[in-house]
Amino acid sequence: MLSLCHGHKPRPLPMSSTSRYYHEHLVNAIKRYANMNQQVTVQVGSMYFKINSPEELELAAKLVASYHNQYVSTVPCESEFYREIEDPPPDP
């Protein structure tokens, strides 16, 4: 498992299992949480690694997007199957 997470109790960024994502969309989505002073991490298996710089965030987003897109259906990348992440539901 490879995912971008937010919060002190890391919660994965919601991603649709039927949609492909550009890494730029993941960066923009996770920045919302960083702007709210939430910790941003990348989950690799069962471990979490804190993101400390814009460069690390860019690399993590590229890895997560690539990993996720491998498991989405076989729709070609040129299709309109890429989309932005929707606004996540508010925290309870």
C-alpha positions, 0 to 999 in steps of 0.5 A: 500500500502506498498513499498520501495521508494527513493528520496526526492519526494519519488518514489516507487521502480518498482516491477512487478505485475507478479513476486515474490521478495526475500527481499535481491533483494529489499535491493540490488536494493534500496541500489543503490539509497542510495549510490547516496545519495537519501533518502530511505523511506518505504511507508505505506498507504499514509505515508512515514517513513525514513529508518535510519539504515541497520536493518530498511532497512532489516525489511522494505524489508522483509515486502515489499517483503512479502506484494507484494508476497501475491498479485502475482499469485498463483505460488508456491514459489519454482518455478523460479518465483522469480527474481531480480529487473531490473535496473530502468530507468534513472531519467529524 
